Amino acid sequence: MRISVIGCGYLGAVHAASMASLGHDVVGIDVDPGKVARLAAGTAPFYEPGLPELLAEVGRTGRLTFSTDMAAAAGATVHFLCVGTPQKHGEFRADLSYVESAFEALRPHLAPGDVVAGKSTVPVGTAEDLAARLAGSGASLVWNPEFLREGFAVQDTLHPDRLVYGLPTDDEGVPTPEGDAARALLDEVYAAPLSEGTPLVVTDYATSQLVKVAANSFLATKISFINAMAELCEATGADVTSLADAIGYDARIGRRFLNAGLGFGGGCLPKDIRAFMARAGELGVDQALSFLREVDAINMRRRVRMVDLAREVSAGSIVGKRVAVLGAAFKPNSDDIRDSPALSVAAQMQLQGAHVTVTDPQAVENARAKWPDLKYAATALEAAQDADVVVLATEWDEYRDMVPEDLGEVVAHRAIVDGRNVLDPKVWRAAGWTYRALGRP
């Protein structure tokens, strides 16, 4: 099948390469000439494990091309809409301008029988509006949300844990003939993962648009819940890690994502829960999601508390102190710094008078472009040279595996704040370090 992928950012680039690896002929289209040139040369424009190898593999087949010209989409049967929906400046609402622009640019190149498959995370109601604009064209729209985890995006695309099709339906919720035809095409696109037994949920437009934001809101709530417990643990002397272990044995709760620490960031969870709240308000059901305001507030408080802990281990003040921040990406195995808790903490400490040096295995250049006033280093040992306090802010494996004695040889004072609760306090204290972590005695 010939496929077009509109938008070659994080989602689109991975999706295009993955679809080509499944045997389809794919054209990726983006307005950024630099990004298109890099992808056409087989170079990933961002860090994602496995993507460079996948691009090289499909590049040899000739099944993957890239273009800045939307006319290249003509002749494709399925068109995946993969553009971003960032948070609007000064608002909670999602900015749909990229979706609108891409959709309108694509429309003249659609043929009867074509399917536009929306993958972008959009407010519920967006698909219905776009579908109405296709009326009479012979093309149809489905909503096929993505569930990629940064650091595992290739695996999640080729071997997803579920597929969701939001199809056009009649008044009774039954797919229309147009919807049945669209489903058949998507089944052909995803023949390989479906043959592996990947669960498939076939539903209506509204439900399919809610799936991604509902999933992200649940995940954000779980993370903020354990961080709220961390606040109570600090007030009572309890240990949040032991608490999480204990409640995690309950099969109804589970241990995953009950790791207290600096909280979530990135380009999805923060903006998605805010856009979800905004859309609920527009629909007149804002009270249904009012709890997400506290989820967001708990998450942001973790960053402030991290600075407080750095101050505590620095004899009550970070003014003039050298601080090494280990991590700039919002999570390990990524160079994504969007809404990064690590950089937020680094910037706050710099504003409060500390001399901050940041390091990260992949995200230093991205961080430098956004926060040029911070100092950067290539390695943890370089960043920690003569440091008064070390802050572990992103849980890269190389930071988890640090040897306390080795790091202790380069710092001015052996004081560390573990923002991700991934270090063993006993080991670090035995090596002469003052160890503090969120939610632990």
C-alpha positions in Angstrom: 0.0 0.0 0.0 1.1 3.6 -0.7 1.0 5.7 2.5 1.7 9.4 3.2 2.7 10.6 6.6 2.0 14.3 7.2 4.3 15.8 9.8 7.8 14.3 10.4 8.4 15.3 13.9 8.8 12.7 16.7 5.6 10.8 15.9 5.6 11.2 12.1 9.3 10.2 11.5 9.0 7.0 13.6 5.6 6.1 12.1 6.9 6.7 8.5 10.0 4.5 9.0 8.0 1.8 10.8 5.3 1.6 8.1 8.0 1.3 5.5 9.6 -1.5 7.5 6.3 -3.3 7.4 6.5 -3.3 3.6 4.5 -0.2 2.6 5.6 2.5 0.2 5.7 5.6 2.4 6.3 9.3 1.7 6.9 11.6 4.7 5.9 15.2 4.2 7.0 18.2 6.4 7.3 21.9 6.0 10.8 22.0 7.5 13.4 21.6 4.7 16.2 20.8 7.2 14.3 18.0 8.8 13.3 16.6 5.5 16.9 16.7 4.2 18.2 14.9 7.3 15.6 12.2 7.1 16.1 11.7 3.4 19.8 11.2 4.2 18.8 8.5 6.7 19.7 10.7 9.7 17.2 11.0 12.7 16.6 14.6 13.6 16.2 13.6 17.3 17.5 10.9 19.6 15.4 7.8 19.7 16.9 4.4 20.3 16.5 2.1 17.2 15.4 4.8 14.8 18.8 5.4 13.1 19.0 1.6 12.4 15.4 1.5 11.1 16.0 4.5 8.8 19.1 2.8 7.4 17.3 -0.5 6.9 14.3 1.0 5.1 16.5 3.4 3.2 18.1 0.5 1.4 14.7 -0.8 0.2 13.7 2.5 -1.5 10.3 2.3 0.2 10.7 5.5 2.2 11.0 9.0 0.7 10.6 12.5 2.1 9.3 15.7 0.7 8.4 19.3 1.5 5.7 19.3 -1.2 2.2 18.2 -0.1 1.5 17.2 -3.7 3.7 14.2 -3.0 0.8 12.8 -1.0 -1.2 12.3 -4.2 -1.6 8.7 -5.1 -1.3 7.4 -1.5 -4.4 5.6 -0.2 -4.0 6.2 3.5 -2.7 9.6 4.8 -1.6 9.7 8.4 -1.9 13.1 10.1 1.0 13.3 12.6 1.5 17.0 13.3 1.9 18.5 16.8 -0.8 20.0 19.0 1.2 22.1 21.5 -0.3 24.1 24.4 -1.5 27.5 23.3 0.6 30.3 24.7 -1.0 31.7 27.9 -3.8 29.2 27.8 -4.6 25.5 28.7 -6.1 24.8 25.3 -4.4 22.8 22.5 -3.1 24.8 19.5 -4.8 23.1 16.5 -3.3 25.5 13.9 -0.8 22.8 12.7 -3.6 20.2 12.3 -5.8 22.8 10.5 -2.9 23.8 8.2 -1.8 20.3 7.3 -5.4 19.1 6.8 -6.3 22.0 4.4 -3.1 21.5 2.5 -3.8 17.8 2.1 -7.4 18.1 0.9 -6.8 19.1 -2.7 -4.6 16.0 -3.1 -7.2 13.4 -1.8 -9.0 11.1 -4.2 -12.3 9.2 -3.7 -11.6 6.1 -1.5 -8.7 7.7 0.3 -8.6 7.6 4.1 -7.2 10.3 6.3 -6.1 8.7 9.6 -5.6 11.2 12.4 -2.9 10.3 14.9 -2.4 13.7 16.5 -3.7 14.2 20.1 -6.6 16.5 19.7 -9.6 17.8 21.8 -12.7 15.6 21.4 -14.8 17.0 18.6 -11.9 17.8 16.3 -12.4 14.6 14.2 -16.1 15.3 13.7 -15.2 18.8 12.4 -12.5 17.5 10.0 -14.8 14.7 8.7 -17.5 17.2 7.9 -15.1 19.0 5.6 -14.5 15.8 3.6 -18.2 15.4 2.9 -18.8 14.9 -0.8 -15.1 14.3 -1.6 -15.3 10.5 -1.5 -12.5 10.5 1.0 -13.1 9.5 4.6 -11.6 10.2 8.0 -10.7 7.8 10.9 -9.1 8.6 14.2 -6.2 6.3 15.0 -4.5 7.7 18.2 -0.8 7.0 18.9 0.5 5.6 22.2 4.3 6.0 21.8 6.6 6.1 24.7 9.8 8.1 24.0 12.7 5.8 24.2 10.5 2.9 23.0 8.8 4.5 20.0 10.0 2.0 17.4 8.9 -1.0 19.4 5.6 0.7 20.3 4.8 1.3 16.6 5.9 -2.1 15.3 4.5 -4.0 18.3 1.8 -1.8 19.9 0.0 -2.9 23.0 -3.3 -1.9 21.3 -4.7 -0.3 18.2 -7.7 2.0 18.2 -9.9 2.9 15.2 -12.4 5.7 15.5 -14.7 5.2 12.5 -17.6 7.2 11.1 -20.8 5.7 12.6 -24.5 6.0 12.2 -26.9 7.3 14.9 -26.8 3.9 16.7 -23.0 3.8 16.8 -22.6 1.2 14.0 -19.9 1.9 11.4 -21.2 3.2 8.2 -20.3 1.6 4.8 -17.6 4.3 4.5 -16.4 3.3 8.0 -16.2 -0.4 7.1 -14.2 0.4 4.0 -11.8 2.6 6.0 -11.4 -0.2 8.6 -10.5 -2.6 5.9 -7.7 -0.3 4.7 -6.3 0.2 8.2 -6.4 -3.6 8.8 -4.2 -3.9 5.7 -1.8 -1.2 7.0 -1.6 -2.9 10.4 -1.7 -6.5 9.1 1.6 -7.4 10.8 0.8 -6.3 14.3 -2.7 -7.6 14.0 -1.4 -11.0 13.0 0.6 -11.0 16.3 -2.6 -10.7 18.2 -2.5 -7.0 19.0 -5.8 -6.0 20.6 -8.0 -3.9 18.4 -10.7 -1.5 19.7 -13.1 -0.3 17.0 -15.2 2.6 18.2 -16.6 6.0 17.3 -14.9 9.3 16.7 -15.5 10.7 20.2 -14.3 7.7 22.1 -11.2 7.4 20.0 -10.2 11.0 20.6 -10.7 10.5 24.4 -8.5 7.4 24.6 -5.1 9.1 24.5 -5.9 12.0 26.8 -7.7 9.7 29.2 -4.7 7.3 29.3 -2.3 10.2 29.9 -4.5 11.7 32.6 -4.7 8.4 34.4 -0.9 8.0 34.2 -0.3 11.6 35.4 -2.7 11.1 38.3 -0.9 7.9 39.4 2.5 9.7 39.3 1.1 12.7 41.2 -0.6 10.5 43.7 2.7 8.9 44.8 4.3 12.3 44.9 1.5 13.6 47.1 2.3 10.6 49.4 6.0 11.7 49.3 4.9 15.1 50.8 3.2 13.2 53.6 6.2 10.9 54.1 8.5 13.9 54.4 6.2 15.4 57.1 6.0 12.1 59.1 9.4 10.5 58.5 8.0 7.7 56.4 9.8 6.2 53.4 7.8 6.7 50.1 9.7 4.0 48.3 8.8 1.3 50.9 5.2 2.7 50.8 5.1 2.3 47.0 6.5 -1.2 47.3 3.8 -2.2 49.8 0.8 -0.8 48.0 2.2 -1.9 44.6 1.6 -5.5 45.6 -2.1 -4.9 45.3 -3.0 -6.1 41.8 -5.6 -3.3 41.6 -2.9 -0.7 42.0 0.3 -2.2 40.6 3.9 -1.0 41.2 4.6 0.6 37.8 4.8 4.4 37.7 4.7 4.6 41.5 8.2 6.0 41.7 8.1 9.2 43.6 10.4 12.0 42.5 10.7 15.0 40.4 7.6 14.3 38.4 6.6 14.2 34.8 7.3 16.5 31.9 7.8 16.2 28.2 5.7 17.2 25.3 2.6 15.0 26.1 1.5 14.6 29.7 1.6 18.2 30.9 0.0 19.8 27.9 -2.5 16.9 27.4 -4.0 17.1 30.9 -4.3 20.9 30.6 -6.0 20.7 27.2 -8.3 18.0 28.6 -9.4 20.3 31.4 -9.9 23.2 28.9 -12.0 21.0 26.6 -14.1 19.8 29.6 -14.8 23.4 30.4 -15.9 24.1 26.9 -18.3 21.2 27.1 -19.7 22.3 30.4 -18.3 19.4 32.4 -15.3 21.1 33.9 -16.0 19.7 37.4 -15.5 16.2 36.1 -11.8 17.0 35.6 -11.2 19.5 38.3 -8.9 16.9 40.1 -6.4 17.3 37.2 -5.7 20.8 38.5 -4.3 19.3 41.7 -2.5 16.6 39.7 -0.7 19.4 37.8 -0.1 21.4 40.9 1.5 18.4 42.8 3.7 17.8 39.8 5.0 21.4 39.7 5.5 21.5 43.5 8.1 18.7 43.2 10.4 21.0 41.3 10.2 23.7 44.0 10.8 21.1 46.6 13.9 19.8 44.8 15.4 23.3 45.0 14.6 23.3 48.7 16.4 20.0 49.3 19.5 21.3 47.4 19.4 24.3 49.7 19.1 22.1 52.8 22.2 20.1 51.9 24.1 23.3 51.1 23.9 24.6 54.7 20.7 26.5 54.1 21.8 28.5 51.0 22.7 27.9 47.4 23.8 31.5 46.7 27.3 31.3 45.2 27.3 27.5 45.5 28.4 25.3 42.6 25.6 22.9 41.7 25.9 20.0 39.2 22.6 18.9 37.6 22.8 15.4 36.1 20.1 15.3 33.4 18.5 17.8 31.0 16.0 15.6 29.1 12.6 15.1 30.7 13.2 11.4 30.8 16.1 9.0 30.0 16.7 7.6 26.5 15.5 10.9 24.9 16.9 14.3 24.0 13.5 15.9 24.5 13.7 18.9 26.8 10.1 20.1 26.5 8.8 21.0 29.9 11.8 19.2 31.4 11.7 19.0 35.2 15.5 18.8 35.2 16.0 22.1 33.4 13.3 23.8 35.4 15.1 22.9 38.6 18.5 24.0 37.1 17.0 27.3 35.9 15.4 28.0 39.3 18.7 27.4 41.2 20.5 29.6 38.7 18.0 32.4 39.3 18.4 32.0 43.1 22.2 32.6 42.8 23.7 29.2 42.3 26.4 28.5 39.7 24.8 25.6 37.8 26.4 23.2 35.4 24.2 20.8 33.5 25.1 17.5 31.8 23.1 14.9 29.9 24.1 12.0 27.6 22.0 13.3 24.7 20.2 16.6 25.4 23.0 19.1 26.1 22.8 20.8 22.7 19.0 21.1 22.9 19.2 22.5 26.4 22.0 24.9 25.4 19.8 26.3 22.6 16.9 27.0 25.0 18.8 27.9 28.2 22.1 29.5 27.0 22.8 31.1 30.4 23.4 27.8 32.0 26.8 26.1 31.9 27.1 22.7 30.3 29.4 19.7 30.6 29.9 16.5 28.6 30.0 14.1 31.6 28.9 13.8 35.1 32.4 13.9 36.4 33.1 17.1 34.5 29.8 18.7 35.7 30.6 17.7 39.3 34.1 19.2 39.4 34.3 21.2 42.6 30.5 21.0 43.1 29.0 21.8 46.5 25.9 19.7 45.7 25.0 17.2 43.0 21.4 16.9 41.8 20.3 13.8 40.0 17.4 15.0 37.9 17.1 12.5 35.0 17.4 8.8 35.7 19.8 7.7 32.9 21.4 4.4 33.6 24.9 5.9 33.7 23.8 8.1 36.6 22.1 5.2 38.4 25.3 3.2 38.1 27.7 6.0 39.4 30.3 4.9 41.9 30.0 7.2 44.9 33.8 7.1 45.6 34.7 8.1 42.0 32.3 11.1 42.1 33.4 12.0 45.6 37.0 12.5 44.3 36.0 15.5 42.2 33.4 17.4 44.2 34.0 20.0 46.8 31.4 18.6 49.2 29.8 15.1 49.2 26.2 16.2 49.1 23.7 14.6 46.6 20.0 15.1 46.0 18.4 12.1 44.3 15.5 13.6 42.4 14.4 10.2 41.0 14.9 7.9 44.0 17.1 5.6 42.0 20.3 5.5 44.2 20.9 3.3 47.2 21.0 5.7 50.2 23.0 3.2 52.3 25.8 2.9 49.7 26.1 6.6 49.2 26.0 7.4 52.9 28.6 4.7 53.6 30.9 6.6 51.1 30.6 9.8 53.1 27.8 11.5 51.2 25.0 13.5 52.6 22.0 11.9 50.7 18.6 13.4 50.4 15.6 12.4 48.2 12.0 13.4 47.8 9.8 11.5 50.2 12.6 9.7 52.1 14.0 10.3 55.6 
